[in-house]
Amino acid sequence: MSQKLYSSIKKSVFGNLSFYLLQIISMIFYARMFTPAEFGIVASVQVFVIFFQLFSDLGLSPALLSLEKIKDELRDSVFTFTIVLGVVIGLIFYGFTFFLNIYYENPSYSFYGIFISIAIIFQTTATIPTVALHRETKFYAIAAVNIFSEIFTFIVVMVLYSLDYGVVILFIRILLFSILRFLLLYILSRNTILKLAKLSVNFSHLSEVMRFSLFQFSFNVVNYFSRNLDNILIGKYLSIEALGIYDKSYQLMRYPLQLITYSINPAIQPILSGEKRELIIVEHNKLIEKLLVISIPIALFMGINSEHVVLVLFGEQWGKVNVLVSILSCIIPIQMVLSTSGAFFQSLKKPQLLFYSGAIAAVINIAFIITGVYLGNIVSVAICLCISYTLSFIVIYHVLFKYAFCISCFDFYRTIVKITWCYAPVILLYPVIIWQLSISTNIIFFDLLLSGTLLLILLAIFNFNMLKVTLLPKNKVNNE
């Protein structure tokens, strides 16, 4: 089972690696083309787009992945339902943009909403083709679609920017990406077991997945408010520019999550669904240990080198981002581990527990976000977010172990303490050496390279055996 799971994970991670790298490269250009205030406008719309996208999915994707077999009738029912749902949600969102005109005191939002509303329709309709490819772990194919769509939209953005179209280009980009991605995924789904989805007027088969999907949808709603209330409040009560800066720093913190855990999650549920609880627990603990070993050095590197990382990726106009990146990097290990928990609830067919734990975590996050905004600056919001995610982590894993795994979480926390303790010498020495040596070649890229090399040397000195035992396959370690 481990071999099958990690083979699937490798496909997902490597399949997404090139896409995320391409996104980073695109963002390097976009960050120099558009100002923090312009990105703030996009972020202020995007935060509500995410909410409407919750309704466009209704938790159907994980519900379908939990089934051993999907009949043609169910496939066609869901496909038609997503088209109708996408049109309805798109129209409602467009009407909502007139409220945004008033909320942000800017009449342009209803114009930008035209592009987003159409994009929502295509994003919703892509549900069945995406599930078809996920069920057969065709992650390379999905990544190829994303890469092609990203390159095409990047070229269009460059052409429109040269014609001086302004910030609307970023909304056109979202629309083009959604259309192209759906068309390509739909064509590729022809070569899967599910085959091409067709239109159907019979929605009776939807009852097969509705109970699972409703709990998943309920979790997505409460999770949305706990993850996005900071953007909503910052844009309204601080400033649009502050939102652009905050959103960019949070986005930078999420890059490791996108590359690793967001790539891992699609591989977990299709492989582990239907397996015995004991086996799922074993695979969970192995995976968490590997994630901690990877994420702690990443968090340390980003936290210490935040100023240089921001300058390389975004340029000088985003200088205010580096303080927030330093703060938010502290929760990268927590975020990496926490972001996989949902896939294990789903594998055990416990969406109700996912919802209950998510609801408690949402209350915690919302309370701390409101506190951070009340204190009046985005640094306070970032600090409060770190505290809230730590508390949410404790709550969610208590529920996962006690009510889903039905075992004590003592060994889980012992593993966390053990790995953190092993990294203690590196965590203490790395920043001291960096600050004492004051490494500076006046070339930012080489400064980052030297800093990264120093971190690797310290890891090799203090943590070589742990890295080898944790990250390499067992048989490979034993052979050596």
Secondary structure, 3 states (H helix, E strand, C coil): CHHHHHHHHHHHHHHHHHHHHHHHHHHHHHHHHCCHHHHHHHHHHHHHHHHHHHHHHCCHHHHHHCCCCCCHHHHHHHHHHHHHHHHHHHHHHHHHHHHHHHHCCCCCHHHHHHHHHHHHHHHHHCHHHHHHHHHCCCHHHHHHHHHHHHHHHHHHHHHHHHCCCCCHHHHHHHHHHHHHHHHHHHHHHHHCCCCCCCCCCCCHHHHHHHHHHHHHHHHHHHHHHHHHHHHHHHHHHCCHHHHHHHHHHHHHHHHHHHHCHHHHHHHHHHHHCCCCHHHHHHHHHHHHHHHHHHHHHHHHHHHHCHHHHHHHHHCHHHCCHHHHHHHHHHHHHHHHHHCCHHHHHHHCCCHHHHHHHHHHHHHHHHHHHHHHHHHCCHHHHHHHHHHHHHHHHHHHHHHHHHHHHCCCCHHHHHHHHHHHHHHHHHHHHHHHHHHHHCCCCCCHHHHHHHHHHHHHHHHHHHHHHHHHHHHCCHHHHHHC
